[in-house]
Amino acid sequence: MFFFYSSEKSLNKTRSMKQMSNVTNNRRSKPASEIRRMCPQQRARQLAYQEQSKDVRKAVTASEHRVRERCAAARENVPAADATQEEERKLRGALIGQLKAAEARDRIRLMRLRYQTLRTQEINLMISWQSTAQNAIRLHLLMPVKEDKVALHDTLDKIQVSSELTG
């Protein structure tokens, strides 16, 4: 029973293959008079599946050969880079790399700041909705610590410094 079923499947496959090949053969074997009567789009579709004439094949190979020759000539005519140009290119590349690194650091810093401010805002909102002060204080401990920037310049005037030293 199994053998019969598998052979029936293969028989159906061969039938469908033959039908498809007949379709392609019919498509290729249209007479020239019928092709002439077709509209330009249909004619182009029909002729696209036919073999190219010798003249067309020669023209295609000649154009491919010309393209290859032009590409080879263009590769040969590339001017040699001077040492100064090469050095400038390296310096420019290093400068661009430094700029990109600085931009990346700035993006990371901004992302970190944005995260911290959003977290602080969220905790402040949660604190405002607490019913007891004890719960609010517990949430307040979760807030990120803000680092105060220390002023590095001297806060005393010259007059104050001299009075401190003499006095």
C-alpha positions in Angstrom: 0.0 0.0 0.0 2.8 2.4 0.9 4.7 1.6 -2.2 1.7 2.3 -4.4 1.1 5.7 -2.6 4.7 6.8 -3.1 4.7 5.8 -6.8 1.5 7.6 -7.3 3.0 10.8 -5.9 6.0 10.5 -8.2 3.7 10.0 -11.1 1.9 13.1 -10.3 5.1 15.0 -10.0 6.3 13.9 -13.5 2.9 14.9 -15.0 3.1 18.4 -13.5 6.7 18.7 -14.7 5.7 17.7 -18.3 2.8 20.2 -18.2 5.2 23.0 -17.1 7.7 22.1 -19.8 4.9 22.2 -22.4 4.0 25.6 -21.3 7.5 26.9 -21.6 7.9 25.2 -25.0 4.7 26.8 -26.2 5.9 30.1 -25.1 9.2 29.7 -26.9 7.8 28.3 -30.1 5.4 31.2 -31.1 5.7 32.1 -34.8 7.2 35.4 -35.8 4.0 36.6 -37.3 2.2 36.2 -33.9 5.1 37.9 -32.1 4.8 40.9 -34.5 1.1 41.3 -33.7 1.7 41.5 -30.0 1.8 44.8 -28.1 5.4 46.0 -27.2 5.2 44.8 -23.5 4.0 41.3 -24.4 6.6 41.1 -27.2 9.4 42.1 -24.8 8.2 39.5 -22.3 8.1 36.8 -25.0 11.5 37.7 -26.5 13.1 37.9 -23.0 13.0 34.1 -22.8 14.4 33.4 -26.3 18.0 33.0 -27.0 19.9 36.1 -28.0 21.1 36.5 -31.6 24.8 36.3 -32.4 25.0 40.1 -33.0 23.5 40.8 -29.6 25.8 38.3 -27.9 28.9 39.9 -29.6 27.7 43.4 -28.5 27.2 42.3 -24.9 30.6 40.6 -24.6 32.3 43.7 -26.3 30.6 46.1 -23.8 31.6 43.9 -20.9 35.1 43.8 -22.1 35.2 47.7 -22.4 33.8 48.0 -18.9 36.5 45.7 -17.5 39.2 47.6 -19.4 38.0 51.0 -18.1 37.9 49.7 -14.5 41.5 48.4 -14.9 42.6 51.7 -16.3 41.0 53.6 -13.5 42.7 51.5 -11.0 46.1 52.1 -12.6 45.6 55.8 -12.9 45.0 56.4 -9.2 47.7 58.9 -8.1 50.1 57.8 -5.5 49.5 59.4 -2.1 52.2 61.7 -0.9 53.7 61.2 2.6 52.3 64.6 3.7 48.8 63.7 2.5 49.1 60.3 4.3 50.2 62.1 7.5 47.4 64.6 7.3 44.9 61.8 6.8 46.2 60.1 9.9 46.0 63.3 12.0 42.5 64.0 10.7 41.5 60.4 11.6 42.9 60.8 15.1 41.1 64.1 15.6 37.8 62.6 14.4 38.3 59.7 16.8 38.9 62.1 19.7 35.8 64.1 18.8 33.7 60.9 18.6 35.0 59.7 21.9 34.2 63.1 23.5 30.7 63.0 22.1 30.2 59.4 23.4 31.3 60.5 26.9 28.9 63.4 26.8 26.0 61.2 25.7 26.8 58.8 28.6 27.0 61.6 31.1 23.7 63.0 29.9 22.0 59.6 30.1 23.3 59.2 33.6 22.0 62.6 34.6 18.6 62.0 33.0 18.3 58.6 34.9 19.2 60.2 38.2 16.7 63.1 37.8 13.9 60.8 36.7 14.6 58.5 39.7 14.7 61.5 42.1 11.4 62.8 40.6 9.8 59.4 41.0 10.9 59.0 44.6 9.7 62.6 45.4 6.3 61.7 44.0 6.2 58.5 46.1 7.2 60.5 49.2 4.5 63.1 48.7 1.8 60.3 48.7 3.0 58.7 52.0 0.5 58.7 54.8 3.1 58.8 57.6 6.3 60.7 58.1 8.2 57.5 58.9 7.4 56.0 55.5 8.4 59.2 53.8 11.7 59.3 55.6 12.4 55.7 54.6 11.7 56.6 50.9 13.8 59.7 51.3 16.8 57.5 52.1 16.5 55.9 48.7 17.1 59.2 46.9 20.5 59.5 45.2 23.0 61.7 47.0 23.7 65.0 45.2 27.4 65.9 45.2 27.9 69.6 46.0 30.6 71.1 43.8 33.4 72.6 45.9 34.6 76.0 44.8 38.3 75.7 44.2 38.9 79.5 44.2 40.0 81.3 47.3 37.0 83.0 49.1 39.1 85.4 51.1 40.1 88.8 49.7 43.7 90.0 49.7 42.8 92.5 52.5 41.2 89.7 54.6 44.3 87.5 54.1 46.7 90.3 55.2 44.5 91.1 58.2 44.4 87.4 59.2 48.1 87.1 58.9 48.9 90.3 60.9 46.2 89.9 63.5 
